[in-house]
Amino acid sequence: MTQLDSIQQHKYPPVGVTVQKLRKHFRLTLNDLAQRSGLSISAVSKIENGQVSPTYDTILRLSIGLGVDVTELFGSTTSKAGAAGRLVVTKGGEGILQQTPHYEYELLGADLAAKQFTPLLTRVRAHSIKEFSKIEGHLGEEFFYVLSGEVILHTEHYAPVRLMPGDSSYYDSTMGHALVSASEEDALILWIATRVHGVLVQPSSAG
């Protein structure tokens, strides 16, 4: 079994289901969450009802609007916060799996709360930049390392860059960015994003 095969085994509830559950738990209306997240009411409603699959940028906005860590929207429920010398192990293929229109993420280290960065084993499903209505950015910084396949990194301010296995990139994620697979098969990367705390964001489409 390959790494690409293994990340398909442990799927969790769609993000929209978790968003709706948390919104009701916090007694927020659709309008409340939309305003807090910088999204339209229609976008939030469509996400909750499974009519659209949100991008990572949108998931991040929803987590800020709900006042929870982004990992909770991926399905993480176990928290181990506060203790010194914290440690968790994620066995191969046992991370929390969520799918967006362009990527399939396996969240690693999900059992550890209050992390300073979010590690994601990511299958790059998009094969053309034309699959993106626009490239979006979000608060923070990101790093990725190509494990298999080839990718092209598209950014708001730089020419596209092709990366092969063993190549990596670190960038300011407030700049619009998108990755596409440049080979026949979906590329696999290790993607690491810095944790974003409750900060107001500018409105964006749900993607």
C-alpha positions in Angstrom: 0.0 0.0 0.0 1.4 3.4 -1.0 1.2 6.6 1.0 -1.4 7.9 -1.4 -3.6 4.8 -0.8 -3.2 4.9 3.0 -4.6 8.5 3.4 -8.0 7.4 2.0 -8.8 5.1 5.0 -9.9 7.4 7.8 -12.5 9.8 6.7 -14.3 12.1 9.1 -17.6 14.0 8.9 -17.7 16.8 6.2 -16.5 20.2 7.4 -20.0 21.6 7.0 -21.5 19.1 9.4 -18.9 20.1 12.1 -19.4 23.8 11.4 -23.2 23.5 11.8 -22.8 21.5 15.0 -20.4 24.0 16.5 -22.4 27.0 15.4 -25.5 25.7 17.2 -23.4 24.7 20.2 -22.3 28.3 20.5 -25.8 29.6 19.8 -24.8 31.6 16.7 -27.1 32.4 13.8 -25.9 32.0 10.2 -25.7 35.8 10.1 -23.5 35.8 13.3 -21.1 33.3 11.9 -21.0 34.9 8.4 -20.1 38.3 9.9 -17.4 36.8 12.2 -15.9 34.8 9.4 -16.0 37.5 6.7 -18.2 35.2 4.5 -21.7 35.6 3.1 -24.7 34.0 4.8 -25.3 32.1 1.6 -21.7 30.7 1.6 -22.0 29.5 5.2 -25.4 27.9 4.5 -24.1 26.1 1.4 -21.1 24.8 3.3 -23.3 23.5 6.2 -25.7 21.8 3.8 -22.9 20.2 1.8 -23.7 22.1 -1.3 -20.1 23.4 -1.7 -16.8 22.1 -0.4 -14.8 24.9 1.3 -11.2 25.8 0.5 -8.6 25.8 3.3 -8.8 29.6 3.4 -12.6 29.4 4.0 -12.2 26.6 6.7 -9.6 28.9 8.4 -12.1 31.8 8.3 -14.8 29.7 9.8 -12.6 28.5 12.6 -11.8 32.1 13.5 -15.5 33.0 13.4 -16.3 30.1 15.7 -13.4 30.8 18.0 -12.0 27.3 17.6 -8.7 25.8 16.3 -8.9 24.9 12.6 -8.2 21.3 13.5 -11.6 21.0 15.2 -13.2 21.6 11.8 -11.2 18.7 10.4 -12.8 16.5 13.1 -10.3 16.6 15.9 -12.0 16.2 19.3 -9.2 15.2 21.6 -7.2 17.9 23.4 -4.0 17.5 25.3 -3.1 21.1 26.2 -1.1 22.6 29.0 1.3 19.9 30.0 5.0 20.4 29.4 6.9 17.9 27.2 3.7 17.1 25.2 4.0 14.4 22.6 1.6 12.6 20.2 2.2 10.0 17.5 0.1 9.7 14.3 0.5 6.2 12.8 0.7 6.1 9.0 -2.7 6.5 7.4 -4.4 7.3 10.7 -4.6 11.1 10.5 -7.9 13.0 10.1 -8.9 13.1 6.5 -10.8 15.9 4.9 -11.3 16.8 1.2 -11.6 20.2 -0.5 -12.1 21.0 -4.2 -8.4 21.0 -4.9 -6.7 19.1 -2.1 -7.2 16.1 0.1 -5.7 16.6 3.6 -4.6 14.2 6.3 -4.3 16.2 9.5 -1.3 14.9 11.5 -0.8 15.4 15.3 -4.5 16.1 15.6 -4.6 15.0 19.3 -2.4 17.8 20.4 -4.2 21.1 21.1 -2.8 24.6 20.9 -0.1 23.7 18.4 1.9 26.5 16.8 1.6 25.0 13.3 -0.6 22.5 11.5 1.0 19.6 9.6 -1.0 18.2 6.7 -0.1 15.3 4.5 -1.7 16.5 1.3 -2.7 15.0 -2.0 -2.8 17.7 -4.7 -5.9 16.8 -6.7 -6.0 19.9 -8.9 -4.0 19.5 -12.2 -4.6 23.0 -13.7 -4.7 26.5 -12.3 -7.9 26.9 -14.4 -9.6 24.8 -11.7 -9.3 27.7 -9.3 -11.8 30.6 -9.7 -9.1 32.7 -8.0 -6.0 32.1 -5.9 -6.5 33.0 -2.3 -4.3 33.9 0.6 -4.8 33.7 4.4 -3.0 34.9 7.5 0.2 33.1 8.4 3.2 31.4 6.8 3.4 28.0 5.1 6.1 25.4 4.1 5.7 22.4 1.9 8.0 19.5 0.9 7.3 17.4 -2.2 7.2 13.7 -1.4 6.1 12.3 -4.7 4.9 13.5 -8.1 5.6 17.1 -9.3 3.8 20.3 -8.5 3.6 23.9 -9.8 3.4 26.6 -7.2 1.3 29.6 -8.4 1.6 32.8 -6.3 0.2 36.3 -6.5 3.5 38.1 -6.9 5.9 35.5 -8.5 6.2 33.5 -11.7 5.0 29.8 -11.4 7.6 27.5 -10.0 7.8 23.7 -10.8 9.0 21.5 -7.9 10.1 17.9 -7.9 10.4 15.3 -5.2 12.8 16.6 -2.5 12.1 20.2 -3.4 10.4 22.5 -0.9 9.1 26.1 -0.5 8.5 28.5 2.4 6.3 31.6 1.8 4.1 34.3 3.3 0.6 32.8 3.0 -1.1 36.2 3.0 0.0 36.2 -0.6 -2.5 34.4 -2.9 -1.2 30.9 -3.6 -2.2 27.6 -5.2 -0.6 24.3 -5.9 -1.4 22.0 -8.9 0.0 18.6 -9.7 2.2 18.7 -12.8 2.4 15.0 -13.4 -0.3 12.5 -14.4 -0.7 11.2 -10.9 -1.8 13.4 -7.9 1.3 14.7 -6.1 1.8 14.1 -2.4 3.3 16.8 -0.2 3.9 17.5 3.4 2.3 20.9 4.0 2.8 22.9 7.2 0.9 26.0 8.1 1.4 28.3 11.1 -1.4 28.4 13.5 -3.7 31.4 13.1 -5.3 32.8 16.3 -8.5 34.7 16.5 -7.8 37.6 14.1 -10.3 39.5 12.0 -10.1 38.8 8.3 -11.3 40.5 5.2 -14.3 39.1 3.3 -13.6 36.4 0.7 -15.7 34.1 -1.5 -16.2 30.6 -0.2 -14.3 29.1 -3.1 
